[in-house]
Amino acid sequence: MSEDHETTVPTTDQTEAVEGLEARLQQIEQQPLGDRAAAFGEVHDELRDVLEGAAADGPEGS
């Protein structure tokens, strides 16, 4: 039995989002430890909200 796997090419918006996240994480790494913990917590909450929203929307094209 063969499974078809869809290859996804990141869109410009996705690429910009990843690059923005990378830059933000680099900025966080420069902060003192206490500030870093709070900043990583904020990033975690934002990513969770995005993922939960994506899961609630279901697969694209549905």
C-alpha positions in Angstrom: 0.0 0.0 0.0 1.4 3.3 -1.0 0.8 6.6 0.8 0.9 9.9 -1.0 2.8 12.5 0.9 2.2 16.1 0.1 5.4 18.2 -0.2 4.8 21.7 1.2 6.9 24.6 0.0 6.9 27.5 2.5 5.1 30.6 1.3 6.6 34.1 1.6 4.5 34.7 4.7 5.7 31.5 6.3 9.3 32.3 5.4 9.0 35.8 6.9 7.4 34.4 10.0 10.2 31.9 10.5 12.8 34.6 9.9 11.0 36.9 12.3 10.9 34.2 14.9 14.7 33.5 14.5 15.5 37.2 14.9 13.3 37.4 18.0 14.9 34.3 19.6 18.3 35.8 19.0 17.2 39.0 20.7 15.9 37.0 23.6 19.2 35.1 24.0 21.0 38.4 24.5 18.8 39.3 27.5 19.6 38.6 31.2 18.4 35.2 32.4 15.3 36.4 34.3 14.2 38.5 31.3 14.9 35.6 28.9 12.6 33.3 30.9 9.7 35.7 30.6 10.3 36.4 26.9 10.5 32.7 26.1 7.2 32.2 28.0 5.6 34.9 25.8 6.9 33.2 22.6 5.6 29.8 23.9 2.1 31.2 24.6 2.0 32.9 21.1 3.1 29.7 19.3 0.6 27.6 21.3 -2.2 30.0 20.3 -1.2 29.8 16.6 -1.0 26.0 16.7 -4.3 25.6 18.6 -6.0 28.0 16.1 -4.5 25.9 13.2 -5.8 22.7 14.8 -9.3 24.2 15.3 -9.4 25.3 11.6 -8.5 21.8 10.4 -6.5 20.9 7.3 -6.3 23.6 4.6 -8.7 23.1 1.8 -11.4 21.4 3.9 
